[in-house]
């Protein structure tokens, strides 16, 4: 399989910031000679576990305090087992210099109300507890999705661009509320610094509406849209979080691979053909399927496969950070991860259904979606 034109790639990646090692313009680096105590919430799994492992191995960190509802497999950390919504967390944070809050639930299958209660209340409690415990910095992780996926977005978006997302996509409402809490916290708690990292499409043991997009027998493309794909490998997110924990960066920062891939490049690299639909059909079907409970993804998730939301990542670059992964390499890993999984309209299919959908192709996949809607309607009439 041939790669996209290297001259096109070089021109596009010229939009990525050039390396500038050393201190940031406002002088935010780790204070010389001082090794911080870093607390990590959500430390037993996922990105939290990976960051905890990285921090305990770092010579720049004095101690790692790990907080979760169960003990993780990092014995070098000092563990506290509790729910991050428990006000008792303030006592567990006493003595920490920095808190990295990663205890979030963005699972597609979680009840939306329960997810919001956990994510927003948990962040509120951690910020308040950190201030009460004398912590001077909290690092939060949301997503570049908060910028919104809109047809008039700049490509790439500056990190100080307006957050124009709505609450229509999975978990984005929670992330917007967390962003609001992050901006309000330093005013409510003078002396508390809040740093926010916003990764692009996260890949590496993740399951999201955007990674499931690549589990479909065809890549859904809405007619007239101009998708642009920018990935972030979890390894790069962990290294960026480590930068923030060590106070080498400050403020609101985007994290992702340099440059981006156009939809045609994604199709060529993946070998998956497209299924192109009018926006009214695609959005209407997605809304109906979600409303009747047949798919976990609301129609708002489709916007992130229709319009660009790629970011520059200039602030991390100016601090000397660089992603180790390219978009092409992350896409290749994602395709390996999802191999053997089959999804239609965001819903995982069993082996029998997947075989039928794959054999029949895009036409049957679309008809099957319509059939699901009709079948659900008939069932509702019989009740």
C-alpha positions as CSV (number, residue, x, y, z in Angstrom):
1,X,0.0,0.0,0.0
2,X,1.5,3.3,-1.1
3,X,1.9,6.2,1.3
4,X,0.3,9.7,0.7
5,X,2.4,12.2,-1.3
6,X,5.4,13.2,0.9
7,X,5.3,16.7,-0.5
8,X,1.7,17.1,0.7
9,X,2.6,15.7,4.1
10,X,5.7,18.0,4.4
11,X,3.6,21.1,3.6
12,X,0.9,20.2,6.1
13,X,3.3,19.3,8.9
14,X,5.0,22.7,8.4
15,X,2.0,24.0,10.3
16,X,3.3,22.2,13.4
17,X,5.4,24.3,15.7
18,X,9.2,24.1,15.4
19,X,11.1,22.9,18.4
20,X,12.2,25.5,20.9
21,X,14.0,23.9,23.8
22,X,14.3,25.4,27.2
23,X,12.0,27.4,29.4
24,X,8.6,28.6,28.3
25,X,8.0,32.3,27.8
26,X,6.5,32.8,31.3
27,X,9.4,30.9,32.9
28,X,7.3,27.9,34.0
29,X,9.7,25.0,34.6
30,X,10.2,22.7,37.6
31,X,11.9,24.6,40.4
32,X,15.6,23.7,40.5
33,X,16.7,21.2,43.1
34,X,13.1,20.5,44.3
35,X,11.6,17.1,43.7
36,X,7.8,17.2,44.1
37,X,5.4,14.8,45.7
38,X,2.8,14.0,43.1
39,X,-0.6,12.5,43.7
40,X,-2.5,10.7,40.9
41,X,-6.2,9.9,41.0
42,X,-7.5,7.0,38.9
43,X,-4.1,5.5,39.4
44,X,-5.1,1.8,39.1
45,X,-6.0,1.6,35.5
46,X,-5.5,3.2,32.0
47,X,-3.6,6.4,31.6
48,X,-3.5,6.8,35.4
49,X,-1.7,3.6,35.9
50,X,0.8,4.4,33.1
51,X,1.5,7.8,34.5
52,X,2.0,6.4,38.0
53,X,4.5,3.9,36.7
54,X,6.4,6.7,34.8
55,X,6.5,9.0,37.9
56,X,7.7,6.3,40.3
57,X,10.6,5.6,37.8
58,X,11.5,9.3,37.5
59,X,14.5,10.7,39.4
60,X,12.7,14.1,39.4
61,X,9.9,12.9,41.6
62,X,10.2,12.5,45.4
63,X,7.1,10.4,46.0
64,X,4.0,9.2,44.2
65,X,0.7,9.1,46.0
66,X,-1.8,6.8,44.2
67,X,-5.5,7.2,44.7
68,X,-8.2,4.9,43.4
69,X,-11.1,2.6,44.6
70,X,-8.8,-0.4,44.2
71,X,-5.1,-1.0,44.6
72,X,-3.2,-1.0,41.3
73,X,-0.1,-3.0,40.4
74,X,2.5,-0.3,41.2
75,X,3.8,-1.2,44.6
76,X,6.4,1.7,44.7
77,X,3.5,4.2,45.0
78,X,1.9,5.1,48.3
79,X,-1.8,3.9,47.9
80,X,-5.0,5.3,49.3
81,X,-8.3,3.5,48.4
82,X,-11.3,5.7,48.2
83,X,-13.8,7.3,45.8
84,X,-12.6,10.7,44.6
85,X,-15.9,12.2,45.5
86,X,-15.3,11.5,49.2
87,X,-14.3,14.7,51.0
88,X,-11.8,12.6,53.0
89,X,-9.5,12.8,50.0
90,X,-8.3,16.2,51.3
91,X,-6.4,14.4,54.1
92,X,-4.9,12.0,51.7
93,X,-3.6,14.9,49.5
94,X,-1.9,16.6,52.4
95,X,1.8,16.9,51.7
96,X,1.4,16.6,48.0
97,X,2.8,19.4,45.7
98,X,0.9,18.4,42.6
99,X,-2.3,16.4,41.9
100,X,-2.9,14.9,38.5
101,X,-6.7,14.1,38.4
102,X,-7.4,11.2,36.0
103,X,-10.3,9.5,37.7
104,X,-12.9,10.0,34.9
105,X,-15.5,7.7,33.5
106,X,-16.0,8.2,29.7
107,X,-17.2,4.7,29.0
108,X,-19.7,4.6,26.2
109,X,-21.9,2.1,28.0
110,X,-22.1,4.0,31.3
111,X,-25.4,5.7,32.2
112,X,-25.0,9.3,31.2
113,X,-26.4,10.7,34.5
114,X,-24.2,8.5,36.6
115,X,-21.2,9.4,34.4
116,X,-21.8,13.1,34.9
117,X,-22.3,12.7,38.6
118,X,-19.0,10.9,38.9
119,X,-16.9,13.1,36.6
120,X,-18.1,16.6,37.6
121,X,-18.6,15.9,41.3
122,X,-15.2,14.1,41.4
123,X,-13.4,17.0,39.8
124,X,-15.1,19.5,42.1
125,X,-14.1,17.5,45.2
126,X,-10.5,17.1,44.1
127,X,-10.0,20.8,43.3
128,X,-11.5,21.8,46.7
129,X,-9.6,19.1,48.6
130,X,-6.3,20.1,46.9
131,X,-6.7,23.7,47.9
132,X,-7.6,22.7,51.5
133,X,-4.6,20.4,51.6
134,X,-2.2,23.1,50.5
135,X,-1.5,21.6,47.0
136,X,-0.3,24.3,44.7
137,X,-1.0,22.7,41.3
138,X,-3.7,20.5,39.9
139,X,-3.4,18.9,36.4
140,X,-6.6,18.0,34.7
141,X,-7.1,16.0,31.4
142,X,-10.1,16.7,29.2
143,X,-10.0,16.4,25.4
144,X,-9.5,18.5,22.3
145,X,-13.1,17.7,21.6
146,X,-14.0,20.7,23.8
147,X,-13.0,23.0,20.9
148,X,-15.9,21.5,18.9
149,X,-16.0,20.0,15.4
150,X,-17.2,22.7,13.1
151,X,-17.0,23.4,9.4
152,X,-15.4,26.8,9.9
153,X,-12.7,25.7,12.4
154,X,-9.2,26.9,11.6
155,X,-6.8,24.1,10.6
156,X,-5.0,23.8,13.0
157,X,-6.8,25.4,15.9
158,X,-4.8,27.6,18.3
159,X,-4.8,26.4,21.9
160,X,-6.5,29.6,23.0
161,X,-9.3,29.2,20.5
162,X,-12.8,29.4,21.8
163,X,-14.4,26.2,23.2
164,X,-17.3,25.9,20.9
165,X,-18.3,22.3,21.6
166,X,-21.9,21.4,22.7
167,X,-23.0,18.7,25.1
168,X,-24.3,16.6,22.2
169,X,-21.4,14.1,22.0
170,X,-20.5,11.4,24.4
171,X,-19.0,12.8,27.6
172,X,-18.3,16.2,26.1
173,X,-20.8,18.0,28.4
174,X,-18.9,16.6,31.3
175,X,-15.5,17.8,29.8
176,X,-16.9,21.3,29.2
177,X,-18.0,21.5,32.8
178,X,-14.6,20.3,34.0
179,X,-13.0,23.1,31.9
180,X,-15.3,25.6,33.6
181,X,-14.3,24.3,37.0
182,X,-10.6,24.5,36.0
183,X,-11.0,28.2,35.0
184,X,-13.0,29.1,38.1
185,X,-10.8,27.2,40.7
186,X,-7.9,29.7,40.8
187,X,-10.3,32.5,41.6
188,X,-12.1,30.5,44.2
189,X,-8.8,29.2,45.7
190,X,-6.1,31.8,45.4
191,X,-2.7,30.2,45.1
192,X,-4.0,27.1,43.3
193,X,-2.7,26.7,39.8
194,X,-4.7,24.5,37.3
195,X,-3.2,23.1,34.2
196,X,-5.4,21.4,31.6
197,X,-4.3,18.9,28.9
198,X,-6.5,18.3,25.9
199,X,-5.5,15.2,23.9
200,X,-6.8,14.6,20.4
201,X,-8.2,11.2,19.3
202,X,-6.7,9.0,22.0
203,X,-5.4,5.5,21.0
204,X,-3.8,2.8,23.0
205,X,-6.1,0.5,25.0
206,X,-9.0,2.9,24.6
207,X,-12.6,2.4,23.5
208,X,-14.4,5.5,22.3
209,X,-16.9,6.4,19.6
210,X,-14.0,7.6,17.5
211,X,-12.0,4.4,17.9
212,X,-15.1,2.4,17.1
213,X,-15.4,4.3,13.9
214,X,-12.5,2.1,12.6
215,X,-14.3,-1.1,13.6
216,X,-17.0,-0.6,10.9
217,X,-17.1,-2.6,7.6
218,X,-17.1,0.8,5.8
219,X,-15.9,4.2,7.0
220,X,-19.0,6.4,7.1
221,X,-18.4,9.7,5.3
222,X,-21.1,12.4,5.3
223,X,-21.4,14.0,1.9
224,X,-19.9,17.4,1.7
225,X,-17.9,17.1,4.9
226,X,-14.2,17.5,5.3
227,X,-12.9,15.2,8.0
228,X,-9.3,15.6,9.3
229,X,-7.8,13.1,11.7
230,X,-5.2,13.9,14.4
231,X,-4.3,11.1,16.8
232,X,-2.7,11.0,20.3
233,X,-1.0,7.8,21.5
234,X,-1.4,7.2,25.3
235,X,2.4,7.1,25.6
236,X,2.6,10.7,24.4
237,X,-0.3,11.8,26.6
238,X,1.5,10.2,29.6
239,X,4.8,12.0,28.8
240,X,2.9,15.3,28.4
241,X,1.2,14.7,31.8
242,X,4.6,14.1,33.3
243,X,5.7,17.4,31.9
244,X,2.8,19.1,33.6
245,X,3.3,17.3,36.9
246,X,6.9,18.4,36.9
247,X,5.8,22.0,36.2
248,X,7.6,22.3,32.9
249,X,4.4,23.6,31.3
250,X,1.5,25.6,32.4
251,X,-2.0,26.7,31.3
252,X,-4.3,25.0,28.7
253,X,-2.4,22.7,26.4
254,X,-3.3,20.5,23.4
255,X,-1.6,17.1,23.0
256,X,-1.4,15.1,19.8
257,X,0.7,14.0,16.9
258,X,2.3,16.6,14.6
259,X,0.1,17.4,11.6
260,X,-3.0,15.5,10.6
261,X,-4.4,13.1,8.0
262,X,-7.1,13.8,5.5
263,X,-10.0,11.3,5.1
264,X,-8.6,10.0,1.8
265,X,-5.3,9.3,3.4
266,X,-7.0,7.4,6.3
267,X,-8.8,5.3,3.8
268,X,-5.7,4.6,1.8
269,X,-3.6,3.7,4.9
270,X,-6.4,1.6,6.5
271,X,-7.6,-0.2,3.3
272,X,-11.2,0.4,4.4
273,X,-13.5,1.8,1.8
274,X,-16.0,4.6,2.5
275,X,-19.8,4.6,2.7
276,X,-21.0,8.1,1.8
277,X,-24.4,9.2,2.9
278,X,-26.3,12.6,2.9
279,X,-26.0,14.4,6.2
280,X,-29.8,14.2,6.8
281,X,-29.8,10.4,6.4
282,X,-26.6,9.8,8.5
283,X,-27.6,12.2,11.3
284,X,-31.3,11.2,11.3
285,X,-30.4,7.5,11.6
286,X,-27.9,8.1,14.3
287,X,-30.3,10.1,16.3
288,X,-33.1,7.5,16.0
289,X,-30.9,4.6,16.9
290,X,-29.6,6.3,20.0
291,X,-33.0,7.5,21.0
292,X,-34.5,4.0,21.0
293,X,-31.4,2.7,22.8
294,X,-29.9,0.5,20.0
295,X,-26.6,2.4,20.0
296,X,-24.5,4.0,22.7
297,X,-23.4,7.0,20.6
298,X,-25.6,10.1,20.2
299,X,-25.8,11.8,16.8
300,X,-23.4,14.5,18.1
301,X,-20.5,12.0,17.9
302,X,-20.8,12.1,14.1
303,X,-19.7,15.7,14.0
304,X,-16.2,14.7,15.0
305,X,-15.9,12.5,11.9
306,X,-17.3,15.2,9.7
307,X,-15.5,18.4,10.5
308,X,-11.9,19.3,11.5
309,X,-10.8,19.8,15.1
310,X,-7.1,19.4,14.8
311,X,-4.8,21.5,17.1
312,X,-1.4,23.0,16.9
313,X,0.1,21.9,20.3
314,X,2.4,24.9,20.2
315,X,2.7,25.3,24.0
316,X,4.1,21.9,24.7
317,X,6.4,22.3,21.7
318,X,7.7,25.6,23.1
319,X,8.6,23.8,26.3
320,X,10.7,21.3,24.4
321,X,8.2,18.4,24.4
322,X,7.8,16.3,21.2
323,X,5.4,13.5,20.4
324,X,7.1,10.2,19.8
325,X,4.3,8.9,17.6
326,X,3.2,10.0,14.1
327,X,-0.4,9.9,13.0
328,X,0.4,7.1,10.6
329,X,1.9,5.0,13.3
330,X,-1.0,5.6,15.7
331,X,-3.5,4.7,13.0
332,X,-1.6,1.5,12.3
333,X,-1.7,0.5,16.0
334,X,-5.4,1.4,16.2
335,X,-6.2,-0.9,13.3
336,X,-4.3,-3.7,15.0
337,X,-6.2,-3.1,18.2
338,X,-9.7,-3.2,16.6
339,X,-8.9,-6.2,14.3
340,X,-11.6,-8.8,14.7
341,X,-14.1,-6.3,16.3
342,X,-17.2,-5.3,14.3
343,X,-19.3,-2.2,14.9
344,X,-22.3,-0.8,13.1
345,X,-23.5,2.7,13.9
346,X,-21.4,2.6,17.1
347,X,-23.0,-0.7,18.2
348,X,-20.8,-3.8,18.6
349,X,-22.0,-6.7,16.6
350,X,-21.8,-10.4,17.4
351,X,-19.8,-12.8,15.1
352,X,-22.9,-13.8,13.1
353,X,-24.2,-10.3,12.5
354,X,-20.7,-9.1,11.7
355,X,-20.2,-11.8,9.1
356,X,-23.4,-10.8,7.4
357,X,-22.6,-7.1,7.4
358,X,-19.1,-7.6,6.1
359,X,-20.2,-10.0,3.3
360,X,-23.1,-7.8,2.1
361,X,-21.1,-4.5,2.3
362,X,-22.2,-1.0,2.7
363,X,-25.7,-1.4,1.1
364,X,-26.8,-4.1,3.5
365,X,-25.2,-2.3,6.4
366,X,-27.4,0.8,5.7
367,X,-30.5,-1.4,5.2
368,X,-29.7,-3.2,8.4
369,X,-29.6,0.1,10.3
370,X,-33.0,1.0,8.8
371,X,-34.3,-2.4,9.7
372,X,-33.2,-2.0,13.4
373,X,-35.2,1.2,13.5
374,X,-38.3,-0.3,12.0
375,X,-38.1,-3.4,14.3
376,X,-37.8,-1.2,17.4
377,X,-40.8,0.9,16.3
378,X,-42.9,-2.2,15.9
379,X,-41.9,-3.5,19.3
380,X,-42.9,-0.2,20.9
381,X,-46.3,-0.3,19.2
382,X,-47.0,-3.7,20.7
383,X,-46.3,-2.5,24.2
